[in-house]
Amino acid sequence: MTTTPRPLAWSVLEQALIERRPVLATYNGRQRLLCPHALGWKNGHAKVLAYQAEGTTSHGPAPDPRQQWRSMFIDQIADAVITHDPWRTADNYTPNTTGIDDLYLDIPTQDSK
């Protein structure tokens, strides 16, 4: 496991992942409602794989719920707070395609239960 320092938003995302609760946060200047599914590191940089339940990306909203997955560098996430919104996901979730090299914590898939 890596010993790279964890960015400020890490603890909020970790708690939300464990409790399966959404996080309202700003990423690249856009407010988004994220449901974190996996935490870890990519080339030593902290990352999260999240299902983006609400908000827009630089490309606008994704029309297909199966395309709302976002792999984000956590040090670019600001103002992260856990909300009481409903938890959301899609049936195509897999931690194996997260862009994360060193997986720290994830939600197990149906196949791995």
N, C-alpha and C positions, 0 to 999 in steps of 0.2 A: 504494500500500500504506500502511496506517496505521502510525503511529509510537507508538501507545499501548503503555505498558509491558506486558510479558508476565507473567502470574501465575506463581507458583512451580511449579504442576503442568504448565505449558506444555512445558518441556523433556522431561519424562518422556513426555507424550502424543505429542510430536513424534517422539521416538526410537521409541516403540511403533508409531506409524503407519508410519514408514519401514520398520521391521523386521517389521511385521505380527505384533505380539505383544500379548497382552492386558495390561491394567493393573488391578490391584486398588486400589480407592480408596473414599473415603467421600464421598458427595454428599447433602446435606440430611439428614445424620445416619444414612444407610443405607450399608452396605458393598455395593459392586457390583463385578462383574468386567466391564470395558469393553474393547471392541475399537475403538479410534479409527479413523475413516474420513476425517474432514475437520477441518481447523483453520482458523480465521479470526476475523473480528470481526463483531458485529452492533451497529450504532449505537455503535461505538467500544469495545465490551466483548468481550473474548476469549471465543470459543465453540468447542466441540468437538461434532461429530456422532459418536456412538459406538453400536455395537451392544452392548446390555447382555446379556451371555451368562449371567450369574448375578446373584442378589440380587433385592431387591424395590424397588418404588417406593412412593410414597405411596398408590397405588391397588392395590398388591399385585402379584404376578407377572403378566406378560402371557402368556396361554395360547398365542397364535399367534406363532411365531417371526418372522413378517413384521411384527409390531407391537412389536418390542423395540428400536426405534431411539430414541435419546435425544439431544436437542439441549440441551447444558448450558453454563452460564456457568462458565468455567474457574476463576475466582476463588472459586467455591463448592466446588471439589474439594479434598479434603485427603488426606494420607497416600498419595499415588499412587506405586505401585511396579510395575515390569514383572514379570510372572510367566512361568512355563514352561507355563502352561495352553495348550490348543489355541486357535488363532485361529478366530473364528466370524464369520459374516456371514449375510445373507439375500439372496435373489435380487431383492429390490425396492430395493436400494441405488441411490441417485442423489445426487450432490452438489448437484443443482439444487433440492432441497427441504429444505435443511439449516437454514434460518433464519439463514444466514450471508450478510452483505452483501459482505464483502471476503474472498474465499477465499484463503488462504495456501498450503495444502497439502492434497491429497486423494488418495485411491486412485482411479485411473481405473476407470470402468465398462467392462464388456465392449464396449459400443458405441463407446467412445472410444479403444480400443487400436489 
